Amino acid sequence: MRSYISGHQAVTSTDFVELALGTPVELWLGAEGESEMERAARLAAARDILADNPGMPDDAIRIASRAIEEHAAELFNVVPLTRPAARVRRVRKGAAA
């Protein structure tokens, strides 16, 4: 089954996030090994995007909440563990109880 968002195919979970936000995930999370100059440029770009679209954080939270709500059964598929049998405490002969 193929999934499309706004006409673009989403293959991985990163694709879904990038298509939902309209920006690469690395813009917000950073990339391993980025220099201070790259970090400063990334943060400046993120600030510009947020200035142009101040509702973006709320939209992202709304999208994430909806996804969690729709897939909660799979996300939180918790199997109850059986409780171990009670341990029997043995008292040695001659020892005080």
C-alpha positions in Angstrom: 0.0 0.0 0.0 1.3 3.4 -0.9 0.7 6.6 1.1 0.6 10.0 -0.5 0.5 13.4 1.2 -0.3 16.4 -1.1 0.6 14.3 -4.1 4.0 13.2 -2.7 4.7 9.6 -1.8 5.7 9.0 1.8 7.7 5.9 2.2 9.4 6.3 5.6 8.3 7.9 8.9 10.7 10.7 8.1 8.9 11.3 4.8 5.6 11.7 6.6 7.1 14.2 9.0 8.8 16.2 6.3 5.7 16.3 4.1 3.5 17.2 7.1 5.8 20.0 8.2 6.8 21.1 4.8 10.5 21.2 5.9 13.2 18.6 6.4 13.4 17.1 9.9 17.1 18.1 10.1 16.1 21.8 10.1 14.5 21.3 13.5 16.6 18.6 15.0 20.0 19.3 13.5 22.4 16.9 11.9 25.2 14.9 13.5 28.5 16.6 13.1 27.2 20.0 12.0 29.6 22.9 12.6 28.7 26.0 14.6 28.3 28.0 11.4 25.9 25.3 10.0 24.0 25.3 13.3 23.6 29.1 13.3 22.4 29.1 9.7 19.9 26.3 10.4 18.6 28.0 13.5 18.3 31.3 11.5 16.3 29.5 8.8 14.0 27.9 11.4 13.4 31.3 13.0 12.5 32.8 9.6 10.1 29.9 8.9 8.4 30.3 12.3 8.2 34.1 11.8 6.4 33.5 8.4 4.2 30.8 9.9 3.6 31.4 13.6 0.9 28.7 13.8 3.3 26.0 12.6 4.1 24.6 16.1 0.4 24.3 16.9 -0.2 22.6 13.6 2.7 20.1 14.2 1.3 19.3 17.7 -2.2 18.8 16.2 -0.9 16.5 13.5 1.1 14.5 16.0 -1.8 14.2 18.4 -4.1 13.0 15.6 -1.5 10.4 14.5 -1.1 9.1 18.0 -4.9 9.0 18.5 -5.5 7.2 15.3 -2.7 4.6 15.9 -2.8 4.3 19.7 -3.8 0.7 19.5 -0.6 -0.2 17.6 1.6 2.3 19.5 0.6 1.1 22.9 0.0 -2.5 22.3 0.9 -3.5 25.8 0.7 -7.1 26.8 0.0 -7.6 30.5 2.6 -9.5 32.3 1.6 -12.4 34.6 2.4 -11.8 38.2 5.0 -14.3 39.5 3.8 -16.7 42.1 4.3 -15.6 45.7 7.6 -16.6 47.1 7.5 -19.1 50.0 9.6 -18.0 52.9 11.2 -20.8 54.7 12.3 -20.5 58.3 15.3 -22.5 59.4 15.0 -24.7 62.5 16.1 -23.0 65.5 16.0 -19.5 64.0 13.7 -16.9 65.5 10.7 -16.2 63.4 
